[in-house]
Structures are given as C-alpha cells and as structure tokens.
C-alpha cells in the first residue's frame, strides 16, 4: 500500500465532506449517508462502507451504507461489536483470523472499524470492508476519525 496517494485522497475527501456536511446536511443520518457515499466512491478499495448504530439492547443495527446488502443486526461478537466494547478503532488485516468474525459479505478479506463517540460513549461505528487482505493500516484511523468528527454537531 502506497500511503502518500491515499493520504492525499483522504485530505481531498475531508474537504469535500466538510462542505457537504457543514453547509448542506440537515442532520445526523443524512450526514452519515453522505460520508458513506463519498468514501465508498472515492476510495477504490472499499467494498462496503457503512455505519452500524448502537441500539439500547447492545446490538448494532445497520445504518446508512454503500455496497452489497448488509447484516441488519449484529450481536454476539464480530469486529464491529469488539470496537464498541473497547471504544477503540480496530484494523483487521485478515478477517478470517479474527475470532468471532461475522461474515455479512463472504468476499470481505480485511476491515477497519472506527467508533463514533460522544462523551466517552460509543453511539455508532463506521465499518469499512475490502475484498483484499492487508488493505487497511493504523494510518487510516486518523483520517477516518477526522471525517467522523464532522458528525459531532449532530450528536
């Protein structure tokens, strides 16, 4: 993975999203949908880009996304729930090696999940899958967190 082109792409995406969200978006769900659409179509390695929202039951319910049909409810393990439990981003180079991985799309090979947090509580996660292994790294976390920060006024 050549980081410089990806870093530059993240910067362009953040500028575009800032304009779309700060100047146009009427609320949280439309802003989330916009983030998914822009990331999914501007990052060629994304096979699925979306949000899961934390329900009062502790389950995750699918929110806005781009890509193939998603699992509507996640419970009992998986990368996304691990992210919720730890409150920390999770980078998985090989999803088949992750204990309890939930395969919504059997073609997914790698994944990154970043929590959306308000006052120390995870409200949702941004989940991104790729059809290739070893696509994401720790370097992707910062730019994705900056993008998620655009949602803070709606929380």
C-alpha positions as CSV (number, residue, x, y, z in Angstrom):
1,X,0.0,0.0,0.0
2,X,1.5,3.3,-1.1
3,X,0.4,5.7,1.7
4,X,1.0,9.1,0.1
5,X,-1.7,8.9,-2.6
6,X,-4.2,7.5,0.0
7,X,-3.3,10.3,2.4
8,X,-3.8,12.9,-0.3
9,X,-7.1,11.3,-1.2
10,X,-8.3,11.4,2.4
11,X,-7.5,15.1,2.5
12,X,-9.5,15.8,-0.6
13,X,-12.4,13.8,0.7
14,X,-12.4,15.6,4.0
15,X,-12.6,19.0,2.2
16,X,-15.4,17.8,0.1
17,X,-17.3,16.3,3.1
18,X,-16.8,19.4,5.2
19,X,-18.5,21.5,2.6
20,X,-21.3,19.0,2.1
21,X,-22.0,18.3,5.8
22,X,-21.4,21.7,7.4
23,X,-23.1,23.7,4.7
24,X,-25.9,21.4,3.5
25,X,-26.7,18.4,5.8
26,X,-29.9,18.7,7.8
27,X,-29.0,16.1,10.4
28,X,-27.0,13.0,11.5
29,X,-28.5,10.3,9.2
30,X,-28.1,12.4,6.0
31,X,-24.6,13.3,7.1
32,X,-23.7,9.7,7.7
33,X,-25.2,8.8,4.3
34,X,-23.1,11.4,2.6
35,X,-19.9,10.2,4.3
36,X,-20.7,6.6,3.1
37,X,-21.3,7.7,-0.4
38,X,-18.2,9.8,-0.8
39,X,-15.9,7.4,0.9
40,X,-17.2,4.4,-0.9
41,X,-17.0,6.0,-4.4
42,X,-13.7,7.9,-3.8
43,X,-11.7,5.0,-2.1
44,X,-11.5,2.3,-4.8
45,X,-10.5,-0.4,-2.3
46,X,-13.8,-0.1,-0.3
47,X,-16.2,-3.0,-1.0
48,X,-18.6,-2.0,1.8
49,X,-18.7,1.4,3.6
50,X,-21.3,2.0,6.3
51,X,-22.5,2.7,9.8
52,X,-23.9,0.5,12.5
53,X,-25.9,2.2,15.2
54,X,-25.8,1.0,18.8
55,X,-29.3,0.0,20.0
56,X,-30.3,0.1,23.6
57,X,-30.3,-3.7,23.5
58,X,-26.5,-3.6,22.9
59,X,-27.0,-4.9,19.3
60,X,-25.8,-2.9,16.3
61,X,-28.4,-2.0,13.7
62,X,-27.3,-1.2,10.2
63,X,-27.5,2.5,9.3
64,X,-26.6,4.3,6.1
65,X,-24.2,2.3,3.9
66,X,-22.9,1.7,0.3
67,X,-22.2,-1.7,-1.1
68,X,-23.9,-5.1,-1.1
69,X,-26.7,-6.0,1.3
70,X,-25.5,-5.8,4.9
71,X,-26.3,-7.7,8.0
72,X,-29.2,-5.8,9.5
73,X,-28.4,-6.7,13.1
74,X,-25.0,-7.6,14.7
75,X,-24.9,-9.3,18.0
76,X,-22.7,-11.7,19.8
77,X,-19.2,-10.9,18.5
78,X,-17.5,-9.6,15.4
79,X,-15.2,-6.8,14.6
80,X,-17.9,-4.1,15.0
81,X,-19.0,-5.2,18.4
82,X,-15.4,-5.5,19.5
83,X,-14.9,-1.9,18.5
84,X,-18.0,-0.9,20.6
85,X,-16.8,-2.9,23.6
86,X,-13.3,-1.5,23.6
87,X,-14.2,2.0,22.3
88,X,-11.1,1.8,20.1
89,X,-10.6,1.6,16.3
90,X,-10.0,-1.9,15.0
91,X,-7.9,-2.8,12.0
92,X,-8.1,-6.4,10.8
93,X,-5.7,-7.5,8.0
94,X,-7.4,-10.9,7.6
95,X,-11.0,-11.1,8.8
96,X,-10.9,-14.9,8.7
97,X,-8.3,-14.8,11.5
98,X,-10.4,-12.6,13.7
99,X,-12.2,-14.7,16.4
100,X,-16.0,-14.4,16.1
101,X,-15.9,-12.5,12.8
102,X,-19.3,-12.1,11.3
103,X,-19.3,-12.5,7.5
104,X,-22.0,-10.3,6.1
105,X,-20.2,-10.5,2.8
106,X,-18.1,-13.7,2.3
107,X,-15.9,-11.9,-0.1
108,X,-14.6,-9.5,2.6
109,X,-10.9,-10.1,3.4
110,X,-9.9,-7.1,5.5
111,X,-11.8,-4.5,7.6
112,X,-11.4,-1.3,9.6
113,X,-14.0,-0.1,12.2
114,X,-13.9,3.3,13.8
115,X,-16.2,4.3,16.7
116,X,-18.3,7.4,16.7
117,X,-18.1,8.6,20.4
118,X,-19.9,11.2,22.4
119,X,-18.9,11.9,26.0
120,X,-17.0,8.6,26.2
121,X,-19.9,6.5,24.9
122,X,-19.9,4.7,21.5
123,X,-23.0,5.7,19.6
124,X,-22.2,4.0,16.3
125,X,-19.3,2.6,14.3
126,X,-18.0,3.3,10.8
127,X,-17.3,-0.1,9.2
128,X,-15.3,-0.5,6.0
129,X,-14.6,-3.8,4.3
130,X,-12.3,-4.6,1.4
131,X,-12.1,-7.7,-0.9
132,X,-8.3,-7.9,-0.5
133,X,-6.3,-8.7,2.7
134,X,-4.0,-6.2,4.3
135,X,-5.7,-3.2,2.8
136,X,-6.1,-1.1,6.0
137,X,-3.5,0.1,8.5
138,X,-3.2,2.2,11.6
139,X,-2.6,5.1,9.3
140,X,-6.2,5.0,8.1
141,X,-7.5,5.6,11.6
142,X,-6.6,9.3,11.9
143,X,-8.2,10.4,8.6
144,X,-11.3,8.4,9.3
145,X,-11.6,9.9,12.8
146,X,-11.3,13.4,11.3
147,X,-14.1,12.6,8.9
148,X,-16.2,11.2,11.8
149,X,-15.6,14.4,13.7
150,X,-17.7,16.2,11.1
151,X,-20.7,14.5,12.7
152,X,-20.1,16.0,16.2
153,X,-22.6,18.9,15.7
154,X,-25.4,16.4,15.1
155,X,-24.7,14.2,18.2
